[in-house]
Amino acid sequence: MKRIFMIALGLCIGAGASAQSNEQIQNKNGKDIMPVKGEYAVGLGVGMSSVTGWIGSMFGYTGYNNVSQTYINNPAFGSSTSVFGKYMVSDNNAIRVSLSNSGQDFTNRFEVYDDRANHPDSVVIDAFRENSSATFVSAGYEWRRGKSRLRGVYGGEAILSWQNFHRHYNYGNQLGASNLTPTSSIGYWNNDYGRIVEERFGATFGAGVRGFVGVEYYVAPKICIGTEFGWRAMLSQTGKSKFTYEEYDAFIDNGDGTFGAIRTHTEETLGSRTLSTGLDNFNTQLYFHFYF
């Protein structure tokens, strides 16, 4: 982790040493085109596949012609939808932040044969539930350079992330002495521990840095179109995963002279650590920034 933040410090020092003036220019009406100290920006991105789809349609290709990949995005987060903001601390520098959060709570229900009723028209309900979430946060510093409407941007940012993923299985047909292998349409069986009840995959926490380079072209005062790519290093730590099973054990003493009950067992897997590096997928998007 220390090595990653040393890389981030090196990116900032190197960029600061080579920083050049970001000269202001005006349009024919005398309005400033470049952003200045104290202004904020919000961003809107459009996936390149959408752009190529529009171009293809102009030449008669209609297989892909929509804007379904429009999103506000930080390339370091992949295609996740992100909220992006920027604040100009000077005419030449900006603080930038991004936040991405996605999640899903999905439940699917199935009708299955009712083992107890023993009738083809009698059914019970199996329910499978899956929930997940992923959050990414970044904060960075940006330099810019140039003397025309076309400007270069570069800098570095720190990234934090955390992700969760769980699965739950609820069966309509219950285990019992007279039904050791109930009918079901979900889940699976473990030869040693019985049928699966719950899967709780280890939460993943990550921290990293990213250096980025891009270009912006100001089409109007305080409005630009641009793109960027970068190199990032992420260190991720995944916790233990837990898998819970159930089975009928005929030898459990119930304490009242009877034997047999449901026994649950939880298996744990060890966590893991991953260090990943690489370039962002260049040309995944164009973005528009609006300063005010």
C-alpha positions as CSV (number, residue, x, y, z in Angstrom):
1,M,0.0,0.0,0.0
2,K,2.9,2.4,0.9
3,R,4.4,1.8,-2.6
4,I,1.1,2.7,-4.3
5,F,0.9,6.1,-2.5
6,M,4.5,6.8,-3.2
7,I,3.7,6.3,-6.9
8,A,0.8,8.8,-6.5
9,L,3.2,11.4,-4.9
10,G,5.7,10.9,-7.7
11,L,3.0,11.6,-10.3
12,C,2.0,14.8,-8.6
13,I,5.6,16.1,-8.2
14,G,6.4,15.3,-11.8
15,A,3.3,16.9,-13.1
16,G,3.9,20.0,-11.0
17,A,7.4,20.4,-12.1
18,S,6.4,20.4,-15.8
19,A,3.3,22.6,-15.4
20,Q,2.9,25.4,-17.9
21,S,0.6,28.3,-18.2
22,N,-3.0,27.7,-19.3
23,E,-3.6,31.0,-21.2
24,Q,-7.0,32.6,-21.4
25,I,-8.5,33.3,-24.7
26,Q,-11.8,35.1,-25.7
27,N,-14.3,34.5,-28.5
28,K,-15.2,37.3,-30.9
29,N,-17.7,38.7,-28.4
30,G,-15.0,39.1,-25.8
31,K,-16.2,36.3,-23.5
32,D,-13.6,34.1,-21.7
33,I,-13.5,30.6,-23.2
34,M,-11.3,28.9,-20.6
35,P,-12.5,28.1,-17.0
36,V,-11.0,30.3,-14.3
37,K,-10.3,30.0,-10.6
38,G,-13.4,29.4,-8.5
39,E,-15.5,27.8,-11.1
40,Y,-17.1,24.3,-10.9
41,A,-17.7,21.7,-13.6
42,V,-20.0,18.7,-14.1
43,G,-19.4,16.1,-16.8
44,L,-21.4,14.0,-19.2
45,G,-19.9,11.1,-21.2
46,V,-21.1,9.1,-24.2
47,G,-19.7,5.7,-25.1
48,M,-17.7,5.5,-28.3
49,S,-19.8,2.6,-29.5
50,S,-22.8,4.9,-29.5
51,V,-20.8,7.5,-31.5
52,T,-19.7,4.9,-34.1
53,G,-23.3,3.7,-34.2
54,W,-24.5,7.2,-35.2
55,I,-21.8,7.4,-37.9
56,G,-22.6,3.9,-39.2
57,S,-26.3,4.9,-39.5
58,M,-25.3,7.9,-41.6
59,F,-23.9,5.4,-44.1
60,G,-26.9,3.1,-44.1
61,Y,-25.9,0.7,-41.2
62,T,-28.8,0.5,-38.7
63,G,-27.8,-2.5,-36.6
64,Y,-26.8,-0.2,-33.8
65,N,-28.3,3.2,-33.5
66,N,-29.0,4.3,-29.9
67,V,-27.5,6.2,-27.1
68,S,-27.9,3.6,-24.4
69,Q,-24.3,4.0,-23.3
70,T,-24.6,7.6,-22.3
71,Y,-23.2,8.0,-18.8
72,I,-21.2,10.2,-16.4
73,N,-18.1,8.2,-15.9
74,N,-14.5,8.0,-14.6
75,P,-12.6,5.6,-17.0
76,A,-10.9,4.0,-14.0
77,F,-14.3,2.5,-12.9
78,G,-14.9,0.8,-16.2
79,S,-18.4,1.2,-17.5
80,S,-20.0,1.9,-14.1
81,T,-22.2,5.0,-14.0
82,S,-20.4,7.8,-12.1
83,V,-21.1,11.2,-10.7
84,F,-18.2,13.5,-11.6
85,G,-17.3,17.0,-10.4
86,K,-14.4,19.4,-10.6
87,Y,-13.4,22.7,-8.9
88,M,-10.8,25.1,-10.3
89,V,-8.4,26.0,-7.5
90,S,-6.6,28.3,-10.0
91,D,-6.8,29.1,-13.7
92,N,-4.3,26.2,-14.4
93,N,-5.3,23.6,-11.8
94,A,-8.4,21.7,-10.6
95,I,-9.5,19.3,-7.9
96,R,-11.6,16.5,-9.3
97,V,-13.8,13.8,-7.6
98,S,-15.9,10.9,-8.8
99,L,-18.4,8.6,-7.1
100,S,-19.9,5.4,-8.5
101,N,-22.4,3.2,-6.7
102,S,-24.3,0.4,-8.1
103,G,-26.3,-2.4,-6.5
104,Q,-28.9,-5.1,-7.1
105,D,-31.3,-7.1,-4.9
106,F,-32.8,-9.7,-7.2
107,T,-35.4,-12.4,-6.2
108,N,-36.6,-15.2,-8.4
109,R,-39.4,-17.6,-7.5
110,F,-40.2,-21.0,-8.9
111,E,-43.1,-23.4,-8.5
112,V,-42.0,-27.0,-7.7
113,Y,-43.7,-30.2,-7.0
114,D,-45.0,-30.5,-3.4
115,D,-43.4,-33.7,-2.0
116,R,-45.8,-33.9,0.9
117,A,-49.1,-33.5,-1.0
118,N,-48.0,-36.2,-3.5
119,H,-50.4,-34.7,-6.1
120,P,-49.3,-33.4,-9.5
121,D,-51.4,-30.2,-9.1
122,S,-49.9,-29.3,-5.7
123,V,-46.9,-27.0,-5.7
124,V,-44.7,-25.1,-3.3
125,I,-42.4,-22.1,-3.9
126,D,-38.6,-22.1,-4.1
127,A,-37.1,-18.6,-3.8
128,F,-33.6,-17.6,-4.9
129,R,-32.3,-14.2,-3.8
130,E,-29.1,-12.5,-4.9
131,N,-27.8,-9.1,-3.8
132,S,-24.7,-7.2,-4.6
133,S,-23.2,-3.7,-4.4
134,A,-20.1,-1.9,-5.7
135,T,-18.9,1.5,-4.7
136,F,-15.9,3.5,-6.2
137,V,-14.6,6.9,-5.0
138,S,-11.8,8.9,-6.5
139,A,-10.2,12.2,-5.7
140,G,-7.4,13.8,-7.7
141,Y,-5.5,16.9,-8.9
142,E,-5.4,18.1,-12.5
143,W,-3.0,20.3,-14.5
144,R,-3.7,21.8,-17.9
145,R,-1.7,23.4,-20.6
146,G,-2.1,25.0,-24.0
147,K,-2.7,28.3,-25.7
148,S,-5.6,27.6,-28.1
149,R,-9.0,26.0,-27.8
150,L,-7.3,22.6,-27.7
151,R,-5.8,22.0,-24.2
152,G,-4.0,19.1,-22.7
153,V,-5.0,17.8,-19.2
154,Y,-3.0,15.5,-17.0
155,G,-2.6,14.6,-13.3
156,G,-3.1,11.9,-10.7
157,E,-5.9,10.6,-8.4
158,A,-6.4,8.2,-5.6
159,I,-9.1,5.5,-5.8
160,L,-11.0,3.6,-3.1
161,S,-13.5,0.8,-3.7
162,W,-15.6,-1.8,-1.8
163,Q,-17.8,-4.6,-3.2
164,N,-20.2,-7.2,-1.7
165,F,-22.0,-10.3,-3.2
166,H,-24.5,-12.7,-1.4
167,R,-26.9,-15.5,-2.5
168,H,-29.7,-16.9,-0.4
169,Y,-31.8,-20.1,-1.1
170,N,-35.3,-20.7,0.4
171,Y,-36.8,-24.1,-0.4
172,G,-40.5,-25.0,-0.5
173,N,-39.9,-28.7,0.3
174,Q,-38.2,-29.1,3.7
175,L,-35.7,-31.8,4.7
176,G,-37.0,-34.5,7.0
177,A,-36.7,-38.2,7.9
178,S,-39.3,-39.0,5.3
179,N,-37.8,-36.7,2.7
180,L,-34.0,-36.8,2.6
181,T,-33.7,-35.5,-1.0
182,P,-36.5,-32.9,-1.4
183,T,-37.5,-31.7,-4.9
184,S,-36.2,-28.3,-5.7
185,S,-35.4,-26.1,-8.7
186,I,-32.7,-24.0,-7.2
187,G,-29.4,-24.5,-5.3
188,Y,-27.1,-27.5,-5.3
189,W,-25.9,-30.3,-3.0
190,N,-22.6,-30.9,-1.4
191,N,-21.8,-34.6,-0.9
192,D,-20.4,-34.0,2.6
193,Y,-22.7,-31.2,4.0
194,G,-26.1,-31.3,2.2
195,R,-27.8,-28.7,0.2
196,I,-26.7,-25.1,0.0
197,V,-28.6,-22.5,2.0
198,E,-26.5,-19.3,1.8
199,E,-23.4,-18.1,0.0
200,R,-21.7,-15.0,1.5
201,F,-18.8,-14.1,-0.6
202,G,-16.0,-12.1,1.0
203,A,-16.3,-8.3,0.8
204,T,-13.5,-6.8,-1.4
205,F,-11.8,-3.5,-0.4
206,G,-9.4,-1.8,-2.7
207,A,-7.1,1.2,-2.8
208,G,-5.0,2.6,-5.7
209,V,-3.7,5.4,-7.7
210,R,-4.1,6.5,-11.3
211,G,-2.2,8.8,-13.6
212,F,-4.2,10.3,-16.5
213,V,-3.6,12.2,-19.7
214,G,-6.2,13.7,-22.0
215,V,-7.2,16.4,-24.4
216,E,-10.1,18.9,-24.3
217,Y,-11.4,21.1,-27.1
218,Y,-13.5,24.2,-26.1
219,V,-16.4,24.4,-28.5
220,A,-18.0,27.4,-26.7
221,P,-17.2,29.5,-23.6
222,K,-16.9,27.2,-20.6
223,I,-18.0,24.1,-22.6
224,C,-15.5,21.5,-23.8
225,I,-15.5,18.0,-25.4
226,G,-12.6,15.7,-24.4
227,T,-11.3,12.3,-23.8
228,E,-8.6,10.7,-21.6
229,F,-6.8,7.5,-20.7
230,G,-4.6,6.6,-17.8
231,W,-2.5,4.0,-16.0
232,R,-3.7,2.7,-12.7
233,A,-2.4,0.4,-9.9
234,M,-5.0,-1.1,-7.5
235,L,-4.4,-3.3,-4.4
236,S,-7.5,-5.2,-3.4
237,Q,-8.2,-7.3,-0.3
238,T,-11.0,-9.9,-0.3
239,G,-12.2,-11.3,3.1
240,K,-13.3,-14.8,3.9
241,S,-16.3,-16.3,2.1
242,K,-18.9,-18.4,4.0
243,F,-21.1,-21.2,2.5
244,T,-23.8,-22.6,4.7
245,Y,-25.4,-26.1,4.1
246,E,-28.2,-28.1,5.7
247,E,-28.9,-31.8,5.9
248,Y,-31.0,-34.2,8.0
249,D,-29.0,-36.1,10.7
250,A,-30.9,-39.1,12.1
251,F,-28.4,-39.5,15.0
252,I,-29.0,-36.1,16.7
253,D,-30.4,-36.6,20.2
254,N,-33.3,-34.2,20.7
255,G,-33.3,-34.7,24.5
256,D,-36.8,-36.0,24.7
257,G,-36.2,-39.6,23.7
258,T,-36.4,-38.9,20.0
259,F,-33.6,-38.7,17.4
260,G,-33.2,-36.8,14.2
261,A,-33.0,-33.1,13.3
262,I,-31.7,-30.7,10.7
263,R,-28.0,-29.9,11.0
264,T,-26.3,-26.9,9.5
265,H,-22.7,-26.6,8.6
266,T,-20.7,-23.5,7.4
267,E,-17.5,-23.8,5.3
268,E,-15.1,-20.9,5.1
269,T,-12.6,-20.1,2.4
270,L,-9.5,-18.0,3.0
271,G,-9.4,-14.4,1.7
272,S,-7.1,-13.2,-1.1
273,R,-5.1,-10.2,-2.1
274,T,-4.7,-8.8,-5.6
275,L,-2.4,-6.2,-7.1
276,S,-3.5,-5.2,-10.6
277,T,-2.0,-2.6,-12.9
278,G,-2.9,-1.5,-16.5
279,L,-4.0,1.1,-18.9
280,D,-7.6,2.3,-19.0
281,N,-9.5,1.1,-22.1
282,F,-8.7,4.0,-24.4
283,N,-11.4,5.5,-26.5
284,T,-14.3,4.1,-24.4
285,Q,-15.9,7.5,-24.2
286,L,-16.0,11.1,-25.1
287,Y,-17.1,13.6,-22.4
288,F,-18.5,17.1,-22.2
289,H,-17.7,19.4,-19.3
290,F,-19.8,22.4,-18.4
291,Y,-18.2,25.1,-16.2
292,F,-20.2,27.6,-14.2
